[in-house]
């Protein structure tokens, strides 16, 4: 329960036919508006939310250094974006014929330093631009476990399958997470006073840590985020972890690996997210845009010429009407798609 807010957990009563714990997030104090830029960083759950935002035509810059899990690496990544200092050759190392960075996910690995730096700095520049225009920053923390590179004492974002004896593994307590993120948030708000900051803890379990260590790790992140939310009015905690663990407490909501949420679970959490975090106009747009999304996913049958043309003309009229009602959103990709069906 957030201080002064309503309860997250709505218990079943004797007259309640819903046999599960419903999790209703508090309404965010600041809302996401149509057309505003969003920067999202952190674990792979951040990418799930970013994909949903992008599918609804929100301008999103997601994971400019790839998937990051621990709070210190995510903080370092964001600090660098704030500072605007790109990457150079000193940030790279070579292993197994590939050039890599301890600040990046392995998806940025490349066969040459020039190629690696070009890819890293292209994504970095996009992130700097996005932050300068951002109305909202979404941070998803994944684990309190960190790996220190013994030769430098620096926390790495990715071990890149290097020998285990190169690293020292430790679990962070709440204190260093709060201290580091207090500093980052203060700098963010000094630079961007009206910024909306949404923190969330990934519901994806890190079972390689073993179930007990995973729970301790998540608990420390949750405690740290709770302290940050109390410190800053601009910080809002969205309870994706609680929704997955309590509301969706059933393996039918997990993929075959038993850790990642299914598309159904992601959609459910997305619905709770937009209810809590979107302003009225944004919520109305998402509802009206839903039929356009579904039409984009409609399978066009070969040889259905006239029916396809009618379908395309109908969707062009509908898309045009939604565009005129919500001019802050760019629906040109949808218009171009339906127009292509007429050619």
C-alpha positions as CSV (number, residue, x, y, z in Angstrom):
1,X,0.0,0.0,0.0
2,X,1.4,3.4,-1.0
3,X,1.4,6.0,1.8
4,X,-1.9,7.9,1.6
5,X,-3.0,5.7,-1.3
6,X,-5.4,2.9,-1.8
7,X,-4.6,-0.8,-1.2
8,X,-2.9,-2.7,-3.9
9,X,-4.4,-6.0,-2.9
10,X,-8.2,-6.5,-3.0
11,X,-9.0,-9.6,-1.1
12,X,-11.8,-12.0,-2.0
13,X,-15.0,-11.6,0.0
14,X,-17.8,-14.2,0.5
15,X,-19.8,-12.5,-2.2
16,X,-17.0,-12.0,-4.6
17,X,-17.0,-14.7,-7.4
18,X,-13.4,-13.9,-8.4
19,X,-11.2,-16.5,-6.8
20,X,-7.9,-14.7,-6.9
21,X,-6.1,-11.7,-5.4
22,X,-6.8,-8.7,-7.6
23,X,-4.0,-6.1,-7.7
24,X,-5.2,-2.6,-8.4
25,X,-2.2,-0.2,-8.8
26,X,-2.5,3.3,-7.4
27,X,-3.1,6.0,-10.0
28,X,0.2,7.6,-11.0
29,X,0.5,11.2,-9.8
30,X,1.8,12.2,-13.3
31,X,0.3,10.8,-16.4
32,X,1.7,9.8,-19.8
33,X,0.3,12.0,-22.5
34,X,-0.1,11.4,-26.3
35,X,2.9,12.4,-28.3
36,X,5.4,12.7,-25.5
37,X,8.8,11.0,-25.8
38,X,9.5,8.0,-23.5
39,X,12.9,6.6,-22.5
40,X,12.8,3.0,-21.1
41,X,15.8,1.2,-19.6
42,X,16.4,-2.0,-17.7
43,X,15.5,-5.7,-17.7
44,X,13.7,-7.5,-20.5
45,X,10.3,-6.6,-18.9
46,X,11.1,-3.0,-19.9
47,X,11.2,-4.2,-23.5
48,X,7.8,-5.8,-23.0
49,X,6.3,-2.5,-21.9
50,X,8.2,-0.6,-24.6
51,X,6.8,-2.9,-27.3
52,X,3.3,-2.3,-26.1
53,X,3.9,1.5,-26.1
54,X,5.4,1.4,-29.6
55,X,2.5,-0.7,-30.9
56,X,0.2,2.1,-29.8
57,X,2.3,4.7,-31.6
58,X,3.9,6.3,-28.5
59,X,7.5,7.6,-29.4
60,X,9.7,5.3,-27.3
61,X,13.5,4.8,-27.1
62,X,14.0,1.4,-25.5
63,X,17.1,-0.2,-24.0
64,X,19.8,1.8,-25.7
65,X,22.5,-0.5,-24.3
66,X,20.4,-3.6,-24.5
67,X,18.9,-5.6,-21.7
68,X,20.3,-4.6,-18.3
69,X,19.4,-6.2,-15.0
70,X,21.2,-4.8,-12.0
71,X,20.4,-1.3,-10.6
72,X,24.0,-0.1,-10.6
73,X,24.6,-0.8,-14.3
74,X,21.2,0.7,-15.2
75,X,22.1,3.8,-13.2
76,X,25.5,4.1,-14.9
77,X,23.9,3.8,-18.3
78,X,21.4,6.5,-17.5
79,X,24.1,8.8,-16.0
80,X,26.1,8.5,-19.2
81,X,23.0,9.4,-21.2
82,X,22.5,12.5,-19.0
83,X,26.1,13.5,-19.4
84,X,26.0,12.9,-23.2
85,X,29.4,11.3,-23.4
86,X,29.5,8.5,-26.1
87,X,31.6,5.4,-26.3
88,X,35.1,5.0,-27.6
89,X,37.7,2.3,-28.1
90,X,38.7,2.3,-24.4
91,X,35.2,1.0,-23.6
92,X,35.7,-2.1,-25.7
93,X,37.6,-5.4,-25.2
94,X,38.1,-8.4,-27.6
95,X,37.1,-12.0,-26.8
96,X,36.7,-14.9,-29.1
97,X,37.1,-12.6,-32.2
98,X,34.3,-10.3,-31.1
99,X,34.4,-6.8,-29.7
100,X,32.4,-6.3,-26.6
101,X,31.6,-3.8,-23.9
102,X,31.0,-4.5,-20.2
103,X,28.3,-1.7,-20.3
104,X,26.3,-3.4,-23.1
105,X,24.2,-6.5,-23.8
106,X,25.8,-9.1,-26.0
107,X,23.5,-8.0,-28.9
108,X,25.9,-5.1,-29.4
109,X,28.9,-7.4,-29.9
110,X,30.6,-7.0,-33.3
111,X,33.4,-8.4,-35.5
112,X,35.4,-5.1,-35.4
113,X,35.8,-2.2,-32.9
114,X,34.5,0.3,-35.5
115,X,31.3,-1.7,-36.1
116,X,30.7,-2.2,-32.4
117,X,31.2,1.5,-31.6
118,X,29.0,2.6,-34.5
119,X,26.2,0.5,-33.3
120,X,26.6,1.5,-29.6
121,X,26.9,5.2,-30.4
122,X,24.0,5.2,-32.8
123,X,21.7,3.8,-30.0
124,X,23.3,6.1,-27.5
125,X,22.6,9.2,-29.6
126,X,19.0,8.2,-30.0
127,X,18.8,7.9,-26.2
128,X,20.3,11.3,-25.6
129,X,17.8,12.8,-28.0
130,X,14.9,10.9,-26.5
131,X,15.8,12.0,-22.9
132,X,16.1,15.7,-24.0
133,X,12.5,15.5,-25.2
134,X,11.2,12.9,-22.7
135,X,8.1,13.4,-20.6
136,X,8.6,10.0,-18.9
137,X,11.4,7.7,-18.1
138,X,10.6,4.1,-17.2
139,X,13.2,2.1,-15.2
140,X,12.8,-1.7,-14.7
141,X,15.1,-3.3,-12.1
142,X,15.7,-7.0,-12.5
143,X,18.1,-8.3,-9.8
144,X,20.1,-7.1,-6.8
145,X,22.9,-9.5,-7.8
146,X,25.9,-7.8,-9.3
147,X,29.2,-8.9,-10.8
148,X,32.4,-7.0,-10.1
149,X,35.3,-7.3,-12.5
150,X,38.2,-8.2,-10.2
151,X,40.8,-6.4,-12.3
152,X,39.0,-3.1,-12.0
153,X,36.5,-3.4,-9.2
154,X,33.8,-2.1,-11.5
155,X,30.3,-3.6,-11.7
156,X,29.6,-5.0,-15.2
157,X,26.3,-5.1,-16.9
158,X,27.1,-8.3,-18.7
159,X,29.8,-11.0,-18.1
160,X,29.8,-12.1,-21.8
161,X,30.5,-15.7,-20.8
162,X,34.0,-14.9,-19.6
163,X,35.6,-17.1,-17.0
164,X,33.8,-17.0,-13.6
165,X,37.1,-16.4,-11.7
166,X,37.3,-13.0,-13.4
167,X,34.4,-11.8,-11.4
168,X,33.2,-11.4,-7.8
169,X,29.5,-12.0,-7.3
170,X,27.6,-10.1,-4.6
171,X,24.1,-9.2,-3.6
172,X,23.4,-5.5,-3.0
173,X,21.7,-4.4,0.1
174,X,19.0,-1.8,-0.1
175,X,21.3,1.1,1.0
176,X,23.7,1.3,-2.0
177,X,20.7,1.1,-4.4
178,X,18.9,3.9,-2.7
179,X,22.0,6.1,-2.5
180,X,22.9,5.6,-6.1
181,X,19.4,6.2,-7.4
182,X,18.8,9.1,-5.1
183,X,21.8,10.8,-6.8
184,X,20.7,9.9,-10.3
185,X,17.1,11.0,-9.8
186,X,18.2,14.3,-8.3
187,X,20.4,15.0,-11.4
188,X,17.5,14.0,-13.7
189,X,15.0,16.3,-11.9
190,X,17.5,19.2,-11.8
191,X,17.9,18.9,-15.6
192,X,14.3,18.0,-16.3
193,X,12.1,19.3,-13.5
194,X,8.8,18.1,-15.0
195,X,10.0,14.6,-15.7
196,X,7.8,11.7,-14.9
197,X,9.8,8.8,-13.5
198,X,8.2,5.3,-13.3
199,X,10.0,2.6,-11.4
200,X,9.1,-1.1,-11.6
201,X,10.6,-4.4,-10.5
202,X,10.7,-7.1,-13.2
203,X,8.3,-10.0,-12.4
204,X,10.7,-12.3,-14.3
205,X,12.3,-14.6,-11.7
206,X,16.1,-15.3,-11.9
207,X,16.0,-18.9,-10.9
208,X,19.7,-19.4,-11.7
209,X,20.1,-17.6,-8.3
210,X,17.9,-20.4,-6.8
211,X,14.4,-19.6,-5.6
212,X,15.3,-18.3,-2.2
213,X,18.1,-16.0,-3.4
214,X,15.8,-14.7,-6.1
215,X,13.2,-13.8,-3.5
216,X,15.8,-12.0,-1.3
217,X,17.1,-10.2,-4.4
218,X,13.6,-9.0,-5.5
219,X,12.8,-8.0,-1.9
220,X,15.8,-5.8,-1.7
221,X,14.9,-4.1,-4.9
222,X,11.3,-3.6,-3.7
223,X,12.5,-2.1,-0.5
224,X,14.9,0.3,-2.3
225,X,12.1,1.4,-4.7
226,X,9.8,2.0,-1.8
227,X,12.3,4.4,-0.2
228,X,12.8,6.2,-3.5
229,X,9.1,6.6,-4.0
230,X,8.8,8.2,-0.5
231,X,11.6,10.6,-1.3
232,X,10.5,12.0,-4.6
233,X,7.0,13.1,-5.6
234,X,8.0,12.6,-9.3
235,X,8.7,8.9,-8.7
236,X,5.9,6.4,-9.1
237,X,6.1,2.6,-8.5
238,X,4.1,0.5,-10.8
239,X,3.6,-3.0,-9.2
240,X,4.2,-5.3,-12.2
241,X,6.0,-7.8,-9.8
242,X,3.0,-7.9,-7.5
243,X,0.5,-8.3,-10.4
244,X,2.5,-11.3,-11.8
245,X,3.1,-12.9,-8.4
246,X,-0.3,-12.5,-6.8
247,X,-2.9,-11.6,-9.4
248,X,-1.6,-14.0,-12.1
249,X,-0.4,-16.6,-9.7
250,X,-0.7,-19.6,-12.1
251,X,1.7,-21.3,-14.5
252,X,-0.7,-20.9,-17.4
253,X,0.6,-17.3,-17.4
254,X,4.2,-18.4,-17.9
255,X,6.1,-19.4,-21.0
256,X,7.6,-22.9,-21.2
257,X,10.7,-21.8,-19.3
258,X,8.4,-21.1,-16.3
259,X,10.0,-17.7,-15.7
260,X,8.9,-15.3,-18.5
261,X,5.3,-14.1,-18.7
262,X,3.1,-15.2,-21.7
263,X,1.7,-12.7,-24.1
264,X,-1.6,-12.9,-22.3
265,X,0.1,-12.0,-19.0
266,X,2.0,-9.1,-20.7
267,X,-1.3,-7.8,-22.2
268,X,-3.0,-8.0,-18.7
269,X,-0.2,-6.1,-17.0
270,X,-0.2,-3.6,-19.9
271,X,-3.9,-3.0,-19.3
272,X,-3.2,-2.2,-15.7
273,X,-0.3,0.0,-16.7
274,X,-2.3,2.2,-19.0
275,X,-5.2,2.4,-16.5
276,X,-2.8,3.7,-13.9
277,X,-0.3,5.7,-15.9
278,X,-2.1,7.2,-18.9
279,X,-4.1,10.5,-19.0
280,X,-7.7,10.4,-20.1
281,X,-6.9,11.4,-23.7
282,X,-4.2,8.6,-24.0
283,X,-6.6,6.0,-22.7
284,X,-9.3,7.1,-25.1
285,X,-6.9,6.9,-28.0
286,X,-5.7,3.4,-27.1
287,X,-9.3,2.2,-27.0
288,X,-10.1,3.7,-30.4
289,X,-6.8,2.6,-31.9
290,X,-7.4,-1.0,-30.9
291,X,-9.5,-1.8,-34.0
292,X,-6.8,-0.3,-36.3
293,X,-4.2,-2.5,-34.5
294,X,-6.3,-5.6,-35.1
295,X,-6.8,-4.7,-38.7
296,X,-3.1,-4.4,-39.2
297,X,-2.7,-7.9,-37.9
298,X,-5.5,-9.2,-40.2
299,X,-4.3,-11.9,-42.5
300,X,-5.0,-10.9,-46.1
301,X,-6.1,-13.9,-48.2
302,X,-4.5,-14.3,-51.6
303,X,-7.0,-13.6,-54.4
304,X,-9.5,-11.6,-52.2
305,X,-9.1,-8.6,-54.4
306,X,-12.4,-6.7,-54.1
307,X,-13.0,-7.6,-50.5
308,X,-9.5,-6.5,-49.7
309,X,-10.1,-3.2,-51.4
310,X,-13.3,-2.6,-49.4
311,X,-11.5,-3.5,-46.2
312,X,-8.6,-1.1,-47.0
313,X,-10.9,1.8,-47.9
314,X,-12.9,1.3,-44.7
315,X,-9.7,1.2,-42.6
316,X,-8.3,4.3,-44.3
317,X,-11.5,6.2,-43.4
318,X,-11.3,5.0,-39.8
319,X,-7.6,5.8,-39.5
320,X,-8.1,9.2,-40.9
321,X,-10.9,9.9,-38.4
322,X,-8.7,8.7,-35.5
323,X,-5.8,10.8,-36.7
324,X,-8.0,13.9,-36.9
325,X,-9.3,13.3,-33.4
326,X,-5.8,12.7,-32.0
327,X,-3.4,14.9,-34.0
328,X,-0.5,14.4,-31.5
329,X,-0.1,10.8,-32.7
330,X,1.6,9.8,-35.9
331,X,-0.6,7.3,-37.8
332,X,1.1,7.6,-41.1
333,X,2.5,4.1,-41.0
334,X,-1.0,2.7,-40.6
335,X,-2.3,4.9,-43.5
336,X,0.6,3.8,-45.7
337,X,-0.1,0.2,-44.9
338,X,-3.8,0.3,-45.8
339,X,-3.1,2.4,-48.9
340,X,-0.6,-0.3,-50.0
341,X,-3.5,-2.8,-50.1
342,X,-5.2,-0.7,-52.8
343,X,-2.2,-0.8,-55.2
